[in-house]
Amino acid sequence: MKITYIAHSGFLVEWNRFYTLFDWWQGELPPLDRDKPLLVFASHSHHDHFDPKIFRLPETHPDTRFILSHDIRLPTRHWDSLGLNEELFARVTSIRVDSLLTTEAAGEELTVRTVRSTDEGVAFLLSAEGRLVYHGGDLNWWHWEEEDKQYRNNMAANYRRAIETLAACVRDEAADSGCEPVIDAAMAPLDPRLEDAYAMGVEYLLKNVAVRKLFPMHMWDKYDWIERCRREHPADADKLVPITATGQTFEL
């Protein structure tokens, strides 16, 4: 499995038989094998996670499908501006919170489970080829000091509940598919705008869900915060992938 960091929260995952592309809105995609299907995911409608340019991908990669969070609206009156038509719209699957979707790619079964975000939309847990891959979208412990105590308490409760759901999804998928109950690659926010609370979400995730490698994202190009996290959380340092620039590829 190869994982390419595109930019911000955008990642390309190359499985043995297909590709999955998450939250692509900026950065260049690497060359793709046209013989492998491409499944494009968008976790929610924010501009830094969903861009209608994804609907141009079939021009160069014909075997492309789209799995989009339910909050991404594609009304017919806006199809021209979105670059949509009936043929492309037929390739779109809208997925809701706490859903289970089973599909296939190049003859391989792919299971997609969703978890409610603490912001908008969903987080994705994918299972295929005996591996689990997680993309959190904007699911994070958004501890903003400027918010009041009630907001922060609600955020803490909602995030903990979401991670409990994710852990249950991992267990359920392992039981259903026979894979190990471990996320092989997790992509989760590590946002410097939260200042000293920047790593609360990642730390809680790693304490409560088995993860082999975590790819920090949503860093607004401030990659030095990954090294800060590795220093301040030495128990998790080996799990945190040291991304330093866009376009980097890592092999698992």
C-alpha positions in Angstrom: 0.0 0.0 0.0 1.3 3.4 -1.0 0.0 6.7 0.6 0.7 10.0 -1.0 0.2 13.2 0.9 -1.3 15.6 -1.7 -1.9 18.7 0.4 -3.8 19.8 3.6 -6.2 16.9 4.2 -5.8 15.4 0.7 -4.4 11.9 0.4 -4.1 9.3 -2.4 -4.1 5.7 -1.2 -2.9 3.1 -3.7 -4.2 -0.4 -2.8 -3.2 -3.5 -4.8 -6.2 -3.3 -7.1 -7.5 0.3 -6.9 -7.0 3.9 -5.6 -8.9 5.9 -3.0 -8.6 9.7 -3.1 -9.6 11.7 0.0 -10.6 15.4 0.3 -8.7 16.6 -2.7 -9.0 20.3 -3.3 -5.4 21.5 -3.9 -2.1 20.0 -4.9 -1.1 17.8 -7.8 -2.0 14.2 -8.2 0.8 11.8 -9.1 0.4 9.7 -12.3 -2.3 7.1 -12.0 -2.5 3.6 -13.5 -5.5 3.8 -15.8 -6.2 0.1 -15.3 -6.9 0.7 -11.6 -10.3 2.0 -10.5 -10.3 5.4 -8.7 -12.8 6.0 -5.8 -13.0 9.6 -4.8 -14.1 10.5 -1.3 -15.2 13.9 0.2 -15.9 14.0 3.9 -17.9 17.2 3.9 -18.8 20.4 2.0 -16.1 22.8 3.3 -14.1 24.3 0.5 -10.8 22.8 1.8 -12.3 19.3 1.6 -14.6 19.3 -1.4 -13.9 20.9 -4.8 -16.1 20.2 -7.8 -12.9 19.8 -9.9 -13.1 16.1 -8.8 -15.8 15.7 -11.4 -13.2 16.3 -14.1 -11.1 13.3 -13.1 -13.0 10.9 -15.4 -11.6 12.9 -18.4 -8.2 11.4 -17.7 -9.2 8.4 -15.5 -12.4 6.9 -17.0 -13.0 4.4 -14.2 -13.7 6.9 -11.5 -16.5 6.9 -8.9 -17.4 9.3 -6.1 -18.5 8.7 -2.5 -19.6 11.9 -0.9 -20.8 12.9 2.5 -24.6 13.6 2.6 -24.1 17.3 3.3 -22.6 17.9 -0.1 -25.5 19.0 -2.2 -25.6 18.6 -6.0 -28.9 20.1 -7.1 -29.5 19.9 -10.8 -29.8 23.6 -11.2 -26.1 23.9 -10.3 -24.8 21.0 -12.5 -23.4 23.4 -15.1 -21.3 25.2 -12.5 -20.2 22.0 -10.9 -19.3 20.3 -14.1 -21.9 17.6 -13.7 -24.1 15.8 -16.1 -26.4 12.7 -15.8 -23.6 10.3 -16.6 -21.3 11.7 -13.9 -24.1 12.0 -11.4 -24.9 8.3 -11.8 -21.3 7.6 -10.5 -22.0 9.5 -7.2 -23.0 7.7 -4.0 -24.1 10.0 -1.1 -23.4 8.4 2.3 -24.9 9.4 5.6 -23.6 9.3 9.2 -23.3 5.9 10.9 -23.7 4.1 7.5 -22.3 0.9 6.1 -21.6 0.7 2.4 -20.3 -2.4 0.6 -19.1 -2.0 -2.9 -16.4 -3.4 -5.2 -13.4 -2.2 -7.1 -11.6 -4.4 -9.7 -13.4 -7.4 -8.2 -12.2 -6.6 -4.6 -14.9 -6.0 -1.9 -14.6 -2.6 -0.3 -16.5 -1.8 2.9 -17.0 1.8 3.9 -18.2 2.8 7.4 -18.9 6.3 8.5 -18.6 8.1 11.8 -20.3 11.4 12.7 -17.9 14.3 12.6 -17.5 16.9 15.4 -17.7 19.5 12.6 -19.5 18.8 9.3 -20.1 15.6 7.5 -18.4 12.3 8.2 -15.2 10.4 8.9 -14.5 7.3 6.8 -13.3 3.8 7.8 -12.4 1.6 4.8 -11.7 -2.1 4.7 -10.3 -4.1 1.8 -7.5 -6.5 1.0 -7.2 -7.3 4.7 -6.4 -3.7 5.7 -8.2 -0.9 7.4 -7.7 2.8 6.4 -9.2 5.8 8.2 -9.7 9.3 7.0 -11.1 11.6 9.7 -12.2 14.6 7.6 -12.9 17.3 10.2 -13.5 14.8 13.0 -11.3 16.3 15.7 -11.3 17.5 19.3 -11.8 21.2 18.4 -10.8 22.7 21.7 -11.0 26.4 21.0 -10.0 28.5 24.1 -12.1 31.4 22.9 -15.3 29.3 23.2 -17.3 29.1 26.4 -17.1 26.2 28.9 -20.3 24.6 27.7 -19.1 24.5 24.1 -15.8 22.9 25.2 -17.5 20.3 27.4 -19.9 19.4 24.5 -17.0 19.1 22.1 -15.1 16.8 24.5 -18.2 14.6 24.9 -18.9 14.5 21.2 -15.4 13.6 20.3 -15.1 10.9 22.8 -18.4 9.4 21.6 -17.2 9.5 18.0 -13.9 7.7 18.9 -15.9 5.1 20.8 -18.0 4.6 17.6 -14.8 4.4 15.5 -13.3 1.8 17.8 -16.6 -0.3 17.6 -16.4 0.0 13.8 -12.9 -1.4 13.8 -14.0 -4.3 16.0 -17.0 -5.0 13.8 -15.1 -4.9 10.6 -12.4 -7.2 12.0 -15.1 -9.6 13.0 -16.8 -9.4 9.6 -13.8 -9.6 7.4 -11.3 -11.5 9.4 -8.7 -8.7 9.3 -6.8 -7.5 12.4 -8.6 -5.0 14.6 -6.0 -2.4 13.8 -6.1 0.7 11.5 -3.2 0.3 9.2 -3.2 4.0 8.1 -5.1 6.7 9.9 -5.3 10.3 8.6 -6.4 12.8 11.3 -6.2 16.5 12.0 -3.3 18.1 13.8 -4.3 21.8 13.6 -1.8 24.5 14.8 -4.7 27.0 15.1 -5.7 25.1 18.3 -2.3 26.2 19.9 -1.6 24.1 23.0 -4.6 21.9 22.3 -3.4 21.0 18.8 -2.7 17.3 19.6 -5.7 16.5 21.9 -7.6 14.7 19.1 -4.6 12.7 17.9 -3.6 11.8 21.4 -7.0 10.6 22.4 -7.4 8.7 19.1 -4.2 6.8 19.6 -5.0 5.9 23.2 -8.4 4.4 22.3 -8.0 2.9 18.9 -5.2 0.6 17.7 -3.3 2.4 14.9 -0.1 1.4 13.1 0.6 4.7 11.4 -1.0 8.1 11.7 -0.7 10.7 9.0 -1.3 14.1 10.4 -3.3 16.5 8.3 -5.1 19.9 8.3 -1.8 21.6 9.4 -2.0 24.5 7.0 1.5 23.7 5.8 3.0 24.0 9.2 4.8 20.7 9.2 7.1 21.5 12.1 4.1 20.9 14.4 4.4 17.2 13.6 7.9 17.2 15.0 6.6 19.1 18.0 4.0 16.4 18.6 6.6 13.7 18.3 8.7 15.4 20.9 5.9 16.1 23.3 4.3 12.7 22.9 7.2 10.3 22.7 5.0 7.2 23.3 3.3 7.9 20.0 6.3 9.2 18.1 6.9 6.1 16.0 3.3 6.1 14.9 3.3 9.7 13.7 4.4 9.9 10.0 6.9 12.8 9.6 5.4 14.6 6.6 7.5 17.5 5.6 6.1 18.6 2.2 3.3 18.0 -0.3 3.7 15.2 -2.7 5.5 12.8 -0.4 4.7 9.1 -0.8 5.0 6.5 2.0 4.8 2.8 1.7 3.3 0.5 4.3 
